[in-house]
Amino acid sequence: MTFSRVSPFSQTPTILFLLIALLNSSATLAGEVVRHELASGAVAIVKHGRSLGLEVSPPRGRAAQPFLKRYLAIESGWSAYALRSSKAFVPFERLKQTVQRDVLLGVYPNDAVTAEGWIHTVQDDRETLSTISAWLTGAVSNYRAIMRHGQNNMDSFNLRTGQRFVIPIGLLRTAMRTPTPGRTVPLVSTQVNGGGSKVLSYGSDSKGKYAAYKLRKGENLFTSVVARFTDFRDTPNVRDACRLIEKRNRIRDAKDMKIGQEIRIPLNLLADRYLPKGTTGRVNYEAAIQATQVAKSVRRNKRVPLSRRAASTKVVILDPGHGGNDVGASHPKSGLYEDEINYDIVCRTRKLLEEAGIKVYMTLIDRNQGLQPVKSVAYRVDRKEELTTNPPYKNDKATPIGVYLRWMRTNKIYQEELNKGTRPEDIIFISVHTDSIMNSSVRGSMIYVPDAVLRRKSEAGTRAIYARYEEGRNYNRYSATIAETVRDESMSRAFAEVMLEELGNKRIKRHDRGDPIRSKIRRSPTSVFVPAVLRYNKVPTKVLIETANLVNATDRKWVADPWWRQQFSLAISDAVKRNFGMNQRTTLAMAD
């Protein structure tokens, strides 16, 4: 993949690439903080590829005012920094745009601006496309336009050190468009990190067909192979997958692997998006993505006129995962229990949605707590939650009964709303969960949507216990046509993409070790499934959100913070309102 512009160094691309790689590696190794002096007393700083700003050492006395005004977007705020100790940090968003440009060019010495746009070279694997988009274009949501840009042709927003891409000139903020004639235009000599053959090669040997991946510096079998290229999630299944790959590649010690070592992954372990082009799974995945784009286009082109919006009921069904005797994932030492976290986020979301005039149902309620959010940073196990079935079901330990009653309850609400005249596209189902992924380095939110191919044509809950509940007697049967399952996946993916954008707007960490939107969970090479609350759910737009990973210390810190849980709820609320074509109120957060 190359840019159309020809570099004057095109005769020596290998040398130039090695020089840039050395610069990148040295910057990353030096405490993972890049510093560049812009002027005396002003140092540009980027940490871990995400925290960006200017460290200032203002002079004393009257000289402090003009010194600080030179850099601050709101000049009247100069005194806040003058009163601090000898050094103060000014966040990127509080700087003048011209200063912001100087900061970016200072900490990214391999970047350049041409008539085509800003060419960025990734210096740290922890950089995110959404963050780069926010810095250079002023909007997180522009990351999709960057991905689709013809010269980039990216199919994943995960970034790798040494990767280069262009932010088109038309997307750049005004101050970012000024060319840098004194800088060498970087060559695009590294491949984009994405699906299919761009990072994987395919072949076969005596053990069967495989996809091959070569390990890079700092990568390991779990996070760089299993978590990234497969749909395994639950700890026992992940361990089994690691063992299968270790056995196939004769790996004696997964902790002692070399840079450049080729890992052969059996094709029957791969997520559909990483299968070879033309295979059934890959074709189905690409068809789902194409259908999603159609669904988004239809939604944009069929906005409800303002005169009709008030009369058109909007409905959200919120499903707090687990509850009662089923606490879900937990970290008892921190006082964190999944069902309590889920319930608090749902209560906060409910309040925000109702304030916006949206009708909200909940599949589960805590009779002790009621519907009010809590300010807890640690919880005690509360087993008082029960499903809102008729009569209420006291949720037992993790069994299919509670899960089945949830989709029956949801289908009852859906049918009753349709009978009242609510349109199917004006109803959304959201199930909120918190993950427990075995590797402590994995962070962030992930969203599941219903896979059109894996959903059964029909299902019935026939156990005698279901007959004790109205939902189990009258809504215990599910059926759907192929057209309906395709519609459901496309509408759900479209909403999931909006949800991811809103999480990015709130600066909430999204899963970046593989696809953050998934349609299935794999148990073994031959066993894959869709969560039952999505599989037998008749609501066309439905998602299951994994908010964070309780095994990761940073994620635990955030989910314990009531402020963070409110930001997450704001992201859900804003995504819902955008999906319904309503005016949204975005609150900028600084979570990471």
Secondary structure, 3 states (H helix, E strand, C coil): CCCCCCCCCCCCHHHHHHHHHHHHHHHHHCCCEEEEEEECCEEEEEECCCEEEEEECCCCHHHHHHHHHCCECCHHHHHHHHCCCCCEEEEHHHECHHHHHHHHHHHCCCCEECCCEEEEECCCCCCCHHHHHHHHHCCHHHHHHHHHCCCCCCCCCCCCCCCEEEEECCCCCHHHHCCCCCCCCCCCCCCCCCCHHHCCEEEEECCEEEEEEECCCCCCHHHHHHHHHECECCHHHHHHHHHHHHHHCCCCCCCCCCCCCEEEEEHHHECHHHCCCCCHHHHHHHHHHHHHHHHHHHHHHCCCCHHHHCCCCCEEEEEECCECCECCCEEHHHCEEHHHHHHHHHHHHHHHHHHCCCEEEECEEECCCECCCCCCCCCCCCCCEEECCCCCEECCCCCHHHHHHHHHHHHHHHHHHHHCCCCHHHEEEEEEEEECCCCCCCCCEEEECCCCCCCCCEEECCCHHHHHCHHHHHCCEEECCHHHHHHHHHHHHHHHHHHHHHHHHCCCCECCCCCCEECCEEEECCEEECCHHHHCCCCCEEEEEEEEECCCHHHHHHHCCHHHHHHHHHHHHHHHHHHCCCCCCCCCCCCC
